Amino acid sequence: MGRKCNDFGFGEWAAFCGPGFAAFGPRVRSGRSRQRFGRRGDLKYVILSLLDDRPMHGYEIIRRLEEDSGGIYSPSPGSVYPTLQMLEDQGSVISEQQEGKRVYRITDEGRALLGEHGDRVSDFTDRFSDFTDRFSTGGMGDLTRSFVRLAQISFERATRKAADPEALGKLQEILERATRDVEESWPGPGKRASSKG
């Protein structure tokens, strides 16, 4: 697949947000907005590029796309399997049952198609790279690490004090106060920042 999404320095943010933070294109979630990374039909070329590495069954393809993106996007079976069927109907891939799973293999026709449209895969990864660079360069890189550390230490302390309602209440109070401070310092559209502090 060329340069992989987990090479973009976005892994910590993905780990913090969790698997499926973004859905596979053509639009990817970013907060409340959705950003378009690829053109319609890009998924078939991305799948062909994965199968050009080695044969895989459908779930392996989904898992590989999740891993390569560091968990940023997760294609649904409802998009991957119909695409595989279409590629098979076109002769770009063939499949066979192996140990109860249907394994897909790229054909010479599929490699020729990938060769003709390899720029679609490169374009997709470049667009994805531009998006993730915003979260891994400059001040955002430091901020992302702070997000991750806050999530990790909060979870670790909460787990340790799971049987102590008072401690959990204090932790929740701290997190709620931090949330309010951020909201009041940088309010949403149409709201004015608090003048306190």
Residue frames as a rotation matrix with the C-alpha (Angstrom) as fourth column:
MET 1
0.568 0.823 0.000 0.00
0.823 -0.568 0.000 0.00
0.000 0.000 -1.000 0.00
GLY 2
0.167 -0.585 0.793 3.03
0.274 -0.745 -0.608 2.21
0.947 0.319 0.036 -0.25
ARG 3
-0.823 -0.455 0.341 3.62
-0.154 -0.400 -0.904 4.40
0.547 -0.796 0.259 2.78
LYS 4
-0.241 0.758 -0.606 1.36
0.730 0.553 0.402 3.18
0.639 -0.345 -0.687 5.56
CYS 5
0.432 0.546 0.717 -0.79
-0.001 -0.795 0.606 5.36
0.902 -0.263 -0.343 7.74
ASN 6
0.946 -0.077 -0.314 0.91
0.322 0.123 0.939 4.19
-0.034 -0.989 0.141 10.92
ASP 7
-0.085 -0.987 0.136 4.14
0.991 -0.098 -0.094 5.72
0.106 0.127 0.986 9.56
PHE 8
0.065 0.201 0.977 2.55
0.421 -0.893 0.156 9.16
0.904 0.402 -0.143 9.88
GLY 9
-0.879 -0.476 0.025 3.20
0.166 -0.356 -0.920 9.61
0.446 -0.804 0.392 13.61
PHE 10
-0.286 0.875 0.390 -0.51
-0.711 -0.467 0.526 9.36
0.642 -0.127 0.756 14.43
GLY 11
-0.319 0.144 -0.937 -0.40
0.231 0.970 0.070 6.19
0.919 -0.194 -0.343 16.50
GLU 12
-0.927 -0.056 -0.371 -0.65
0.375 -0.110 -0.920 7.86
0.011 -0.992 0.124 19.93
TRP 13
-0.672 0.733 -0.102 -3.70
-0.722 -0.680 -0.126 9.86
-0.162 -0.011 0.987 18.91
ALA 14
-0.142 0.614 -0.777 -5.30
-0.565 0.594 0.572 6.73
0.813 0.520 0.263 17.49
ALA 15
-0.581 -0.129 -0.804 -4.56
0.455 0.767 -0.452 4.80
0.675 -0.628 -0.387 20.67
PHE 16
-0.965 0.222 -0.136 -6.15
-0.010 -0.555 -0.832 7.55
-0.260 -0.801 0.538 22.72
CYS 17
-0.426 0.846 -0.319 -9.27
-0.900 -0.432 0.057 7.85
-0.090 0.312 0.946 20.59
GLY 18
-0.133 0.346 0.929 -9.64
-0.279 0.886 -0.370 4.09
-0.951 -0.308 -0.022 20.14
PRO 19
-0.811 -0.175 0.558 -10.19
0.395 0.540 0.743 1.82
-0.431 0.823 -0.369 17.13
GLY 20
-0.156 0.802 0.577 -12.48
0.978 0.045 0.203 3.14
0.137 0.596 -0.791 14.47
PHE 21
-0.332 -0.037 -0.942 -11.80
0.413 -0.904 -0.110 6.79
-0.848 -0.426 0.316 15.34
ALA 22
-0.265 0.249 -0.932 -12.39
-0.774 -0.632 0.051 7.36
-0.576 0.734 0.360 11.64
ALA 23
0.507 0.499 0.703 -14.24
0.082 0.784 -0.616 5.37
-0.858 0.370 0.356 9.05
PHE 24
-0.535 -0.693 0.484 -12.58
0.527 0.174 0.832 4.38
-0.660 0.700 0.272 5.81
GLY 25
-0.847 -0.002 -0.532 -13.23
-0.270 -0.859 0.434 6.86
-0.458 0.511 0.727 2.97
PRO 26
0.025 -0.588 0.808 -14.19
0.751 -0.523 -0.403 8.46
0.660 0.617 0.429 0.98
ARG 27
0.327 0.070 0.942 -14.86
-0.397 -0.895 0.204 10.52
0.858 -0.441 -0.265 4.10
VAL 28
-0.264 -0.460 -0.848 -13.06
0.673 0.542 -0.504 10.26
0.691 -0.703 0.166 7.43
ARG 29
0.766 0.632 -0.122 -14.39
0.503 -0.469 0.726 11.69
0.401 -0.617 -0.677 10.67
SER 30
-0.529 -0.846 0.068 -12.49
0.584 -0.421 -0.694 14.55
0.616 -0.327 0.717 12.26
GLY 31
-0.937 0.335 -0.102 -14.30
-0.111 -0.560 -0.821 15.74
-0.332 -0.758 0.562 15.34
ARG 32
-0.043 0.996 0.075 -17.77
0.048 0.077 -0.996 16.62
-0.998 -0.040 -0.051 14.14
SER 33
0.305 0.104 -0.947 -16.70
-0.860 -0.397 -0.321 17.14
-0.410 0.912 -0.031 10.55
ARG 34
0.545 -0.165 0.822 -15.94
0.322 0.946 -0.024 14.56
-0.774 0.278 0.569 7.91
GLN 35
0.065 -0.646 -0.760 -12.99
-0.694 -0.577 0.430 14.98
-0.717 0.500 -0.486 5.59
ARG 36
0.968 0.247 0.047 -12.78
-0.122 0.622 -0.774 13.46
-0.220 0.743 0.632 2.13
PHE 37
0.108 -0.988 0.112 -9.48
-0.387 0.062 0.920 11.70
-0.916 -0.143 -0.375 1.44
GLY 38
-0.818 -0.428 0.385 -10.12
0.112 0.538 0.836 9.67
-0.565 0.726 -0.392 -1.65
ARG 39
-0.524 0.640 -0.563 -12.33
-0.849 -0.340 0.404 9.47
0.067 0.689 0.722 -4.65
ARG 40
0.460 0.769 0.443 -15.19
-0.733 0.611 -0.299 7.04
-0.500 -0.187 0.845 -4.99
GLY 41
0.947 -0.058 -0.315 -13.79
-0.152 0.783 -0.603 3.62
0.281 0.620 0.733 -5.83
ASP 42
0.136 -0.969 0.205 -10.42
-0.847 -0.221 -0.483 4.10
0.513 -0.108 -0.851 -4.11
LEU 43
0.302 0.007 0.953 -11.09
-0.799 0.547 0.249 1.20
-0.520 -0.837 0.171 -1.76
LYS 44
0.975 0.105 0.195 -10.75
0.003 0.874 -0.485 -1.38
-0.222 0.474 0.852 -4.53
TYR 45
0.550 -0.835 0.009 -7.27
-0.142 -0.104 -0.984 -0.13
0.823 0.540 -0.176 -5.42
VAL 46
0.000 -0.512 0.859 -6.21
-0.976 -0.189 -0.112 -0.06
0.220 -0.838 -0.500 -1.77
ILE 47
0.618 0.294 0.730 -7.44
-0.495 0.866 0.071 -3.66
-0.611 -0.405 0.680 -1.40
LEU 48
0.953 -0.298 -0.060 -5.56
0.110 0.521 -0.847 -4.69
0.284 0.800 0.529 -4.55
SER 49
0.231 -0.921 0.313 -2.39
-0.585 -0.389 -0.712 -3.13
0.778 -0.018 -0.629 -3.16
LEU 50
0.108 -0.137 0.985 -2.78
-0.940 0.308 0.146 -5.19
-0.323 -0.942 -0.096 0.02
LEU 51
0.819 0.269 0.507 -3.40
-0.133 0.948 -0.288 -8.39
-0.559 0.168 0.812 -1.94
ASP 52
0.755 -0.628 -0.192 -0.34
-0.261 -0.019 -0.965 -7.61
0.602 0.778 -0.178 -4.02
ASP 53
-0.070 -0.754 0.653 1.65
-0.984 -0.056 -0.170 -8.16
0.164 -0.654 -0.738 -0.81
ARG 54
-0.984 -0.172 0.048 0.07
-0.178 0.965 -0.194 -11.54
-0.013 -0.200 -0.980 -0.07
PRO 55
-0.364 0.902 -0.233 -3.26
0.136 0.299 0.944 -13.40
0.921 0.312 -0.231 -0.28
MET 56
-0.972 0.117 0.201 -5.71
-0.225 -0.247 -0.943 -12.56
-0.061 -0.962 0.266 2.52
HIS 57
-0.368 0.929 -0.044 -9.23
0.891 0.366 0.270 -13.32
0.267 0.061 -0.962 3.62
GLY 58
0.205 0.560 0.803 -11.72
0.426 -0.790 0.442 -10.51
0.881 0.251 -0.401 4.12
TYR 59
0.951 0.177 -0.255 -11.22
0.300 -0.309 0.903 -10.08
0.081 -0.935 -0.347 7.86
GLU 60
0.110 -0.983 -0.148 -7.43
0.895 0.032 0.446 -9.93
-0.433 -0.181 0.883 7.37
ILE 61
-0.319 -0.178 0.931 -7.92
0.737 -0.665 0.125 -7.07
0.597 0.726 0.343 4.93
ILE 62
0.655 0.631 0.416 -10.08
0.182 -0.666 0.724 -5.17
0.733 -0.399 -0.551 7.41
ARG 63
0.830 -0.380 -0.408 -7.59
0.466 0.070 0.882 -5.82
-0.307 -0.922 0.235 10.22
ARG 64
-0.133 -0.942 0.308 -4.63
0.981 -0.082 0.173 -4.82
-0.138 0.326 0.935 8.03
LEU 65
-0.044 0.186 0.982 -6.28
0.476 -0.860 0.185 -1.53
0.878 0.476 -0.051 7.11
GLU 66
0.926 0.372 0.064 -6.95
0.099 -0.404 0.909 -0.84
0.364 -0.836 -0.411 10.79
GLU 67
0.563 -0.779 -0.277 -3.37
0.677 0.242 0.695 -1.71
-0.475 -0.579 0.663 11.73
ASP 68
-0.217 -0.699 0.681 -1.79
0.957 -0.290 0.006 0.26
0.193 0.653 0.732 8.90
SER 69
0.126 0.351 0.928 -3.77
0.204 -0.925 0.322 3.34
0.971 0.149 -0.188 9.96
GLY 70
-0.886 -0.463 0.030 -2.91
0.047 -0.154 -0.987 2.94
0.461 -0.873 0.158 13.62
GLY 71
-0.550 0.755 -0.356 -6.60
0.795 0.343 -0.501 2.44
-0.256 -0.559 -0.789 14.29
ILE 72
-0.856 0.180 -0.485 -7.63
-0.198 -0.980 -0.014 5.69
-0.478 0.084 0.874 12.64
TYR 73
-0.133 0.858 -0.496 -10.16
-0.991 -0.127 0.046 4.11
-0.023 0.497 0.867 10.30
SER 74
-0.698 0.017 0.716 -11.95
-0.153 0.973 -0.172 0.81
-0.699 -0.230 -0.677 10.14
PRO 75
-0.665 0.473 -0.578 -13.63
-0.684 -0.074 0.726 -0.29
0.301 0.878 0.373 6.92
SER 76
-0.009 0.756 0.655 -16.90
-0.794 0.393 -0.464 -2.08
-0.608 -0.524 0.597 7.43
PRO 77
-0.624 -0.125 0.771 -17.51
0.196 0.930 0.309 -5.62
-0.756 0.344 -0.556 6.15
GLY 78
0.395 0.897 0.200 -20.38
0.511 -0.033 -0.859 -4.08
-0.764 0.441 -0.472 4.21
SER 79
0.717 -0.221 -0.661 -17.88
-0.584 -0.708 -0.397 -2.14
-0.380 0.671 -0.637 2.10
VAL 80
-0.306 -0.951 0.050 -14.99
-0.792 0.284 0.540 -4.62
-0.527 0.126 -0.840 1.92
TYR 81
-0.436 0.103 0.894 -16.83
0.154 0.987 -0.039 -7.82
-0.886 0.121 -0.447 0.95
PRO 82
0.711 0.684 0.165 -18.91
0.293 -0.075 -0.953 -6.34
-0.639 0.726 -0.254 -1.88
THR 83
0.534 -0.605 -0.590 -15.73
-0.791 -0.604 -0.097 -4.73
-0.297 0.519 -0.801 -3.22
LEU 84
-0.517 -0.716 0.469 -13.96
-0.521 0.698 0.492 -8.10
-0.680 0.010 -0.734 -3.13
GLN 85
0.034 0.616 0.787 -16.90
0.430 0.702 -0.567 -9.69
-0.902 0.358 -0.241 -4.95
MET 86
0.878 0.272 -0.395 -16.80
-0.167 -0.597 -0.784 -6.98
-0.449 0.755 -0.478 -7.60
LEU 87
0.071 -0.943 -0.325 -13.05
-0.932 -0.178 0.316 -7.45
-0.356 0.280 -0.892 -8.08
GLU 88
-0.533 -0.212 0.819 -13.56
-0.089 0.977 0.196 -11.19
-0.841 0.032 -0.540 -8.40
ASP 89
0.490 0.796 0.354 -16.36
0.384 0.168 -0.908 -10.70
-0.783 0.581 -0.223 -10.94
GLN 90
0.825 -0.224 -0.518 -14.00
-0.510 -0.689 -0.514 -8.48
-0.242 0.689 -0.683 -12.94
GLY 91
0.837 -0.526 -0.150 -11.21
0.381 0.758 -0.530 -11.07
0.393 0.386 0.835 -12.81
SER 92
0.346 -0.729 0.591 -8.92
-0.522 -0.673 -0.524 -8.87
0.780 -0.127 -0.613 -10.73
VAL 93
-0.446 -0.452 0.772 -8.85
-0.885 0.351 -0.306 -11.35
-0.132 -0.820 -0.557 -7.86
ILE 94
-0.031 0.451 -0.892 -9.59
-0.259 0.858 0.443 -15.03
0.965 0.245 0.090 -7.41
SER 95
-0.097 0.044 0.994 -10.64
-0.993 -0.066 -0.094 -16.75
0.062 -0.997 0.050 -4.21
GLU 96
-0.123 0.073 -0.990 -10.58
-0.136 0.987 0.089 -20.20
0.983 0.145 -0.112 -2.70
GLN 97
0.822 0.459 0.336 -11.68
-0.416 0.082 0.906 -21.79
0.388 -0.884 0.259 0.54
GLN 98
-0.220 -0.895 -0.389 -8.84
-0.007 0.401 -0.916 -22.43
0.976 -0.198 -0.095 2.97
GLU 99
-0.826 -0.107 -0.554 -9.57
0.500 0.315 -0.807 -23.81
0.261 -0.943 -0.206 6.43
GLY 100
-0.065 0.946 -0.319 -13.12
0.979 -0.002 -0.205 -22.55
-0.195 -0.325 -0.925 6.30
LYS 101
0.178 0.076 -0.981 -12.19
0.126 -0.991 -0.054 -19.04
-0.976 -0.114 -0.185 5.12
ARG 102
0.781 0.106 0.615 -12.37
0.619 -0.010 -0.785 -17.54
-0.077 0.994 -0.074 1.63
VAL 103
0.051 -0.880 -0.473 -8.87
0.377 -0.421 0.825 -16.32
-0.925 -0.221 0.310 0.75
TYR 104
0.948 0.317 -0.018 -8.41
0.138 -0.463 -0.875 -13.77
-0.286 0.828 -0.483 -2.01
ARG 105
-0.068 -0.983 0.170 -5.43
0.580 0.100 0.809 -13.58
-0.812 0.153 0.563 -4.34
ILE 106
0.273 0.115 -0.955 -4.63
-0.507 -0.827 -0.244 -10.87
-0.818 0.550 -0.168 -6.88
THR 107
0.585 -0.036 0.810 -4.47
0.609 0.680 -0.409 -11.94
-0.536 0.733 0.419 -10.53
ASP 108
-0.548 -0.776 0.313 -2.32
0.779 -0.336 0.529 -10.65
-0.305 0.534 0.789 -13.38
GLU 109
-0.066 0.626 0.777 -5.34
0.678 -0.543 0.495 -8.63
0.732 0.560 -0.388 -14.47
GLY 110
0.833 0.385 -0.397 -5.55
0.545 -0.450 0.707 -7.17
0.094 -0.806 -0.585 -10.97
ARG 111
0.053 -0.903 -0.427 -1.88
0.692 -0.275 0.668 -6.24
-0.720 -0.331 0.610 -11.00
ALA 112
-0.584 -0.209 0.785 -2.32
0.777 -0.424 0.465 -4.56
0.236 0.881 0.410 -14.36
LEU 113
0.423 0.826 0.373 -5.30
0.573 -0.563 0.596 -2.60
0.702 -0.039 -0.711 -12.99
LEU 114
0.732 -0.220 -0.645 -3.30
0.563 -0.336 0.755 -1.63
-0.383 -0.916 -0.122 -9.92
GLY 115
-0.345 -0.931 0.118 -0.42
0.813 -0.233 0.533 -0.55
-0.469 0.280 0.838 -12.12
GLU 116
-0.332 0.309 0.891 -2.73
0.704 -0.548 0.452 1.69
0.628 0.777 -0.036 -14.13
HIS 117
0.487 0.663 0.569 -4.26
0.047 -0.671 0.740 3.27
0.872 -0.333 -0.358 -11.03
GLY 118
0.018 -0.570 -0.822 -1.45
0.915 0.340 -0.216 3.06
0.403 -0.748 0.527 -8.47
ASP 119
-0.775 -0.300 0.556 -1.60
0.158 -0.944 -0.289 6.83
0.611 -0.136 0.780 -8.20
ARG 120
0.242 0.932 0.268 -5.02
-0.251 -0.207 0.946 6.44
0.937 -0.296 0.184 -6.55
VAL 121
0.621 -0.093 -0.779 -3.41
0.683 0.552 0.479 4.58
0.385 -0.829 0.406 -3.65
SER 122
-0.467 -0.878 -0.106 -0.56
0.848 -0.411 -0.333 7.08
0.249 -0.245 0.937 -3.40
ASP 123
-0.489 0.366 0.792 -3.01
-0.084 -0.923 0.375 9.98
0.868 0.117 0.482 -3.55
PHE 124
0.612 0.769 -0.185 -5.08
0.068 0.182 0.981 8.46
0.788 -0.613 0.059 -0.75
THR 125
0.383 -0.527 -0.758 -2.09
0.914 0.335 0.229 7.89
0.133 -0.781 0.610 1.54
ASP 126
-0.673 -0.628 0.391 -0.78
0.589 -0.775 -0.229 11.40
0.447 0.076 0.891 0.78
ARG 127
-0.077 0.738 0.670 -4.13
-0.230 -0.667 0.709 12.95
0.970 -0.100 0.221 1.71
PHE 128
0.776 0.336 -0.535 -4.22
0.363 0.456 0.813 10.86
0.517 -0.824 0.232 4.85
SER 129
-0.106 -0.918 -0.382 -0.68
0.970 -0.011 -0.243 11.94
0.219 -0.396 0.892 5.66
ASP 130
-0.596 -0.068 0.800 -1.60
0.138 -0.990 0.019 15.62
0.791 0.122 0.599 5.29
PHE 131
0.445 0.862 0.242 -4.49
-0.212 -0.161 0.964 15.10
0.870 -0.480 0.111 7.70
THR 132
0.763 -0.139 -0.631 -2.48
0.587 0.556 0.588 13.23
0.270 -0.819 0.506 10.33
ASP 133
-0.300 -0.928 0.221 0.44
0.735 -0.372 -0.566 15.66
0.608 -0.007 0.794 10.09
ARG 134
0.024 0.395 0.919 -1.79
-0.258 -0.885 0.387 18.24
0.966 -0.246 0.081 11.74
PHE 135
0.890 0.414 0.190 -1.87
-0.303 0.227 0.926 16.07
0.340 -0.882 0.327 14.86
SER 136
0.763 -0.628 -0.155 1.77
0.637 0.689 0.344 15.04
-0.109 -0.362 0.926 14.94
THR 137
-0.166 -0.847 0.506 3.75
0.815 -0.406 -0.413 18.17
0.555 0.344 0.757 14.09
GLY 138
-0.385 -0.060 0.921 4.44
-0.153 -0.980 -0.127 21.38
0.910 -0.190 0.368 15.94
GLY 139
-0.649 0.172 0.741 2.44
-0.755 -0.267 -0.599 22.01
0.095 -0.948 0.303 19.08
MET 140
0.422 0.890 -0.170 -0.12
-0.860 0.453 0.236 19.36
0.287 0.047 0.957 18.21
GLY 141
0.074 -0.461 -0.884 2.43
-0.036 0.885 -0.464 16.61
0.997 0.066 0.049 18.73
ASP 142
-0.904 -0.415 0.102 3.04
-0.076 -0.079 -0.994 17.75
0.421 -0.906 0.040 22.30
LEU 143
-0.373 0.849 0.374 -0.67
-0.927 -0.325 -0.186 18.24
-0.036 -0.416 0.909 22.90
THR 144
0.384 0.486 -0.785 -1.43
-0.569 0.794 0.213 14.75
0.727 0.365 0.581 21.61
ARG 145
-0.424 -0.612 -0.667 1.05
0.214 0.648 -0.731 13.29
0.880 -0.453 -0.144 24.09
SER 146
-0.900 0.152 0.409 -0.68
-0.432 -0.439 -0.788 15.25
0.059 -0.886 0.460 26.84
PHE 147
0.114 0.980 -0.166 -4.05
-0.953 0.155 0.261 13.84
0.281 0.128 0.951 25.77
VAL 148
0.241 -0.078 -0.967 -2.66
-0.142 0.983 -0.114 10.34
0.960 0.165 0.226 25.86
ARG 149
-0.774 -0.595 -0.216 -0.97
0.138 0.175 -0.975 10.77
0.618 -0.785 -0.053 29.24
LEU 150
-0.613 0.620 0.490 -4.15
-0.790 -0.481 -0.381 12.23
-0.001 -0.620 0.784 30.77
ALA 151
0.391 0.800 -0.456 -6.23
-0.790 0.546 0.280 9.31
0.473 0.250 0.845 29.48
GLN 152
0.029 -0.462 -0.887 -3.69
0.063 0.886 -0.459 6.71
0.998 -0.043 0.054 30.61
ILE 153
-0.896 -0.443 0.033 -3.08
0.008 -0.091 -0.996 8.10
0.444 -0.892 0.085 34.10
SER 154
-0.373 0.843 0.388 -6.80
-0.926 -0.362 -0.106 8.72
0.051 -0.399 0.916 34.69
PHE 155
0.478 0.553 -0.682 -7.69
-0.564 0.789 0.245 5.18
0.674 0.267 0.689 33.69
GLU 156
-0.277 -0.678 -0.681 -4.85
0.190 0.656 -0.731 3.70
0.942 -0.332 -0.053 35.74
ARG 157
-0.933 -0.059 0.354 -5.85
-0.307 -0.379 -0.873 5.63
0.186 -0.923 0.336 38.88
ALA 158
-0.041 0.995 0.094 -9.54
-0.988 -0.054 0.142 4.85
0.146 -0.088 0.985 38.39
THR 159
0.343 0.115 -0.932 -8.77
-0.249 0.968 0.027 1.16
0.905 0.223 0.361 38.02
ARG 160
-0.638 -0.684 -0.354 -6.63
0.205 0.292 -0.934 1.18
0.742 -0.668 -0.046 41.14
LYS 161
-0.949 0.286 0.132 -9.33
-0.249 -0.427 -0.869 2.98
-0.193 -0.858 0.476 43.15
ALA 162
-0.623 0.735 -0.267 -12.33
-0.171 0.205 0.964 1.17
0.763 0.646 -0.002 41.66
ALA 163
-0.080 0.589 -0.804 -13.59
0.771 0.548 0.325 0.14
0.632 -0.594 -0.498 45.11
ASP 164
-0.542 -0.187 -0.819 -13.21
0.729 -0.590 -0.348 3.65
-0.418 -0.786 0.456 46.57
PRO 165
0.323 0.790 0.520 -16.22
0.937 -0.346 -0.057 5.85
0.135 0.506 -0.852 45.65
GLU 166
0.743 -0.059 -0.667 -14.65
0.256 -0.896 0.364 8.90
-0.618 -0.441 -0.650 47.28
ALA 167
-0.320 -0.940 -0.115 -11.46
0.106 -0.156 0.982 8.62
-0.942 0.302 0.150 45.23
LEU 168
-0.478 0.217 0.851 -13.43
0.870 0.252 0.424 8.05
-0.123 0.943 -0.309 42.02
GLY 169
0.638 0.769 -0.045 -15.58
0.764 -0.639 -0.088 11.07
-0.097 0.022 -0.995 42.79
LYS 170
0.404 -0.581 -0.707 -12.48
0.023 -0.765 0.643 13.23
-0.915 -0.276 -0.295 43.27
LEU 171
-0.640 -0.656 0.401 -11.01
0.378 0.186 0.907 12.01
-0.669 0.732 0.128 39.99
GLN 172
-0.061 0.705 0.707 -14.25
0.995 -0.013 0.099 12.78
0.079 0.710 -0.700 38.18
GLU 173
0.766 0.330 -0.551 -14.32
0.458 -0.882 0.108 16.24
-0.450 -0.336 -0.827 39.76
ILE 174
-0.119 -0.909 -0.399 -10.76
0.036 -0.406 0.913 16.92
-0.992 0.095 0.081 38.53
LEU 175
-0.712 -0.147 0.687 -11.60
0.634 0.287 0.718 15.81
-0.303 0.947 -0.111 34.97
GLU 176
0.314 0.904 0.289 -14.85
0.948 -0.317 -0.039 17.78
0.057 0.286 -0.957 34.91
ARG 177
0.596 -0.151 -0.789 -13.04
0.234 -0.907 0.350 20.90
-0.768 -0.393 -0.505 36.15
ALA 178
-0.537 -0.843 -0.027 -10.39
0.139 -0.120 0.983 20.53
-0.832 0.524 0.181 33.43
THR 179
-0.419 0.471 0.776 -13.14
0.907 0.242 0.344 20.09
-0.026 0.848 -0.529 30.83
ARG 180
0.659 0.719 -0.220 -14.91
0.725 -0.685 -0.069 23.24
-0.200 -0.115 -0.973 32.00
ASP 181
0.193 -0.679 -0.709 -11.66
0.088 -0.707 0.701 25.20
-0.977 -0.198 -0.077 31.97
VAL 182
-0.776 -0.474 0.417 -11.00
0.409 0.126 0.904 24.24
-0.481 0.872 0.096 28.36
GLU 183
-0.090 0.841 0.534 -14.59
0.987 0.003 0.161 24.97
0.133 0.541 -0.830 27.31
GLU 184
0.739 0.400 -0.542 -14.55
0.536 -0.836 0.113 28.38
-0.408 -0.375 -0.832 29.00
SER 185
-0.089 -0.866 -0.493 -11.13
0.070 -0.499 0.864 29.30
-0.994 0.043 0.105 27.61
TRP 186
-0.922 -0.179 -0.342 -11.97
-0.329 -0.099 0.939 28.33
-0.202 0.979 0.033 24.01
PRO 187
-0.182 0.940 0.289 -15.76
-0.209 0.250 -0.945 28.24
-0.961 -0.233 0.151 23.66
GLY 188
-0.317 0.177 0.932 -17.55
0.796 0.584 0.160 26.86
-0.516 0.792 -0.326 20.65
PRO 189
-0.773 0.048 0.633 -18.86
0.478 -0.613 0.629 28.96
0.418 0.789 0.450 17.73
GLY 190
0.039 0.860 0.508 -21.12
0.191 -0.506 0.841 31.80
0.981 0.064 -0.184 18.80
LYS 191
0.833 0.202 -0.515 -19.91
0.523 0.015 0.852 31.80
0.180 -0.979 -0.093 22.43
ARG 192
0.538 -0.636 0.553 -17.52
-0.420 -0.771 -0.478 34.17
0.731 0.025 -0.682 24.13
ALA 193
-0.151 -0.714 -0.684 -14.49
0.428 0.576 -0.696 33.14
0.891 -0.398 0.218 26.15
SER 194
0.759 0.377 -0.531 -14.71
0.619 -0.166 0.768 33.52
0.201 -0.911 -0.359 29.91
SER 195
0.448 -0.588 0.673 -12.78
-0.222 -0.803 -0.553 36.49
0.866 0.098 -0.490 31.32
LYS 196
0.920 -0.098 0.380 -11.98
-0.370 0.102 0.923 34.74
-0.130 -0.990 0.058 34.60
GLY 197
0.544 -0.796 0.266 -8.36
0.510 0.565 0.648 33.84
-0.667 -0.217 0.713 35.31
